[in-house]
């Protein structure tokens, strides 16, 4: 059974709702999922888990929220080579870069040597009924991608 942490930043509650739904999907597979707000977290906690998900709203012209800056700086100091991860977030299609923070976080993870095991999940504003299902599936698929890693 995999132990997964979801670290997220949420300004209006949309990304937090996504995180909670993704956690439901993870738990539906029998894996454990812990939710942590990025401003209350230190990147060292990632080493306590089998895998991790990062979630962020997109700020300004497609930037990662300021709350993630310290966390990303701390991640640079860790050996994340081969760690399994994925990214999700909320945004607004009215902006030039829709959910740019999701794309930027994926790039950062790859630079740190992490394996981004599935395409980032992007939702405009808060998740619709259909997108709520997608969030749960995103979590379940992520957890299923880890199955068999602990067997030797």
C-alpha positions, 0 to 999 in steps of 0.5 A: 500500500502506497503512502502519498502526500498532496502538497497544495496552495489554494487562494479561493478554495478551488485547488483545495477542493481538487486536492480533497477529491484527488485524495478520495481517489487515492484512498479508493485504491487502498493507498493512504493520502495526506493533505498539506498546505504548502505554506505549512510544509517543508519539502523534507516531508516528501522523503517520508512518502512513496510519492507526492502530488503538487497542486497550485492555482495559477497566479498573475500571467501564469506564475506559480503562487508565491507560497510555493517559492520556499518549498521549491527552494527546499526541494532543490536541496533534496535528492528527488531523482526517480521520485514519483510525482504529478501536478494539478491545479486550477486556473482561468482561461481568460489569461494568456497562460491557462494553468501555467503553474501546473506546467511550470511545476512539472518542469521544476519536478523534471529538473529535480530528477523526479518522474512525472508519471501522468499528465497534469490535471487542469481545471478552470475555477472550481471543479464541475460535477464532471471534473470532480469525477476526473479529480477522483480518477486522477488520484486513483490512477496515480495510486495505481501507477505505484502498485508493485513498486514495493514488491521485490 
